[in-house]
Amino acid sequence: MNRPAGVTVSAAFLILVSLVTALVGAVIPFVPPYVPPSSSPPPYYKAVMIFAAVVLIGSALWGLVTAVGLFHMRRWARMCILVIGALLVFFCCSLMALTLSISSTDPSLQSVEGVEIVLGIMAAIYLIPIALSIWWLLYFNRAAVKAAFLKGYPLLEGPQRPLSVAVIAWHLLVFALLTPMSTWFHWPAFILGMLFAGWSAVLIFWAFGIAQILIGVGLLRLKPWSLTAAVWFFGFWMINSIAPAIVAGSDEKILAQLKSMFPDAFHDGHSMALPNPWLGAVIGVLLAGLPIWYLLTRKRAFLEAGERYKNEA
């Protein structure tokens, strides 16, 4: 088997990262929260740690299976590592931005000497997986690497699904898996600068989850209607990201509702501020705008698939 050296190195590194991720996932539920002696733990701390452990261990298993597939030069493994790379860029960029904004959300940290330097170093660490993920996205899209994965497979007939469409579809499907967690953890929902709690939030999460599943499956099958639905979905995501920054008083309203929902998090006069809404707006516009651009520039694949569906009918 003529396996490129970059594929071998990527598979070996992915195994190492997956094993470390699994170890962290196995330990994290037993890590106690750091709180002052007179304070109580953050609300839902244990449930959040268990959820994080499930996500980490599941991601580790996915990485191990993908690495084995890369060693055997399976086409699906190339697709998986591209999806993993795209998700890593998304999560690491988001976490890096949140890390940089921590000091502004917790006034008690602003008086701590050197906190900005520590947070800056923590944020810079995220540049390592971001750089690795970008390299994966570029390397596994090279013509020579794609050809190596296609050796021994018969040529497929009919319109082919663009890789970017598949990545967007799986992105929607993976996030849809988080929907049941909204019921368990009673997450609040943020819609157009407003916060919803209780069953209204649960219904919102389930509506979005079902929409993500339908659109994701439609994109994988190149259904023409799914292109329109996906553009509308990400368009709403973009508007929803901008809303807190332009709706007057949304920060104060959301913070007041959070205080009523989680009083333990604001005990003993502890204050908290929300992250800069314009930071969330910029991240939201980028993360929603890129899928829209990729989908619209791959419109031809949906049109060809639509013609095929008409001919088959």
Summary of the structure (lengths in Angstrom):
residues: 313
radius of gyration: 21.8
end to end distance: 41.8
largest distance: 71.2
contacts: 911
relative contact order: 0.10
helix: 76%
strand: 2%
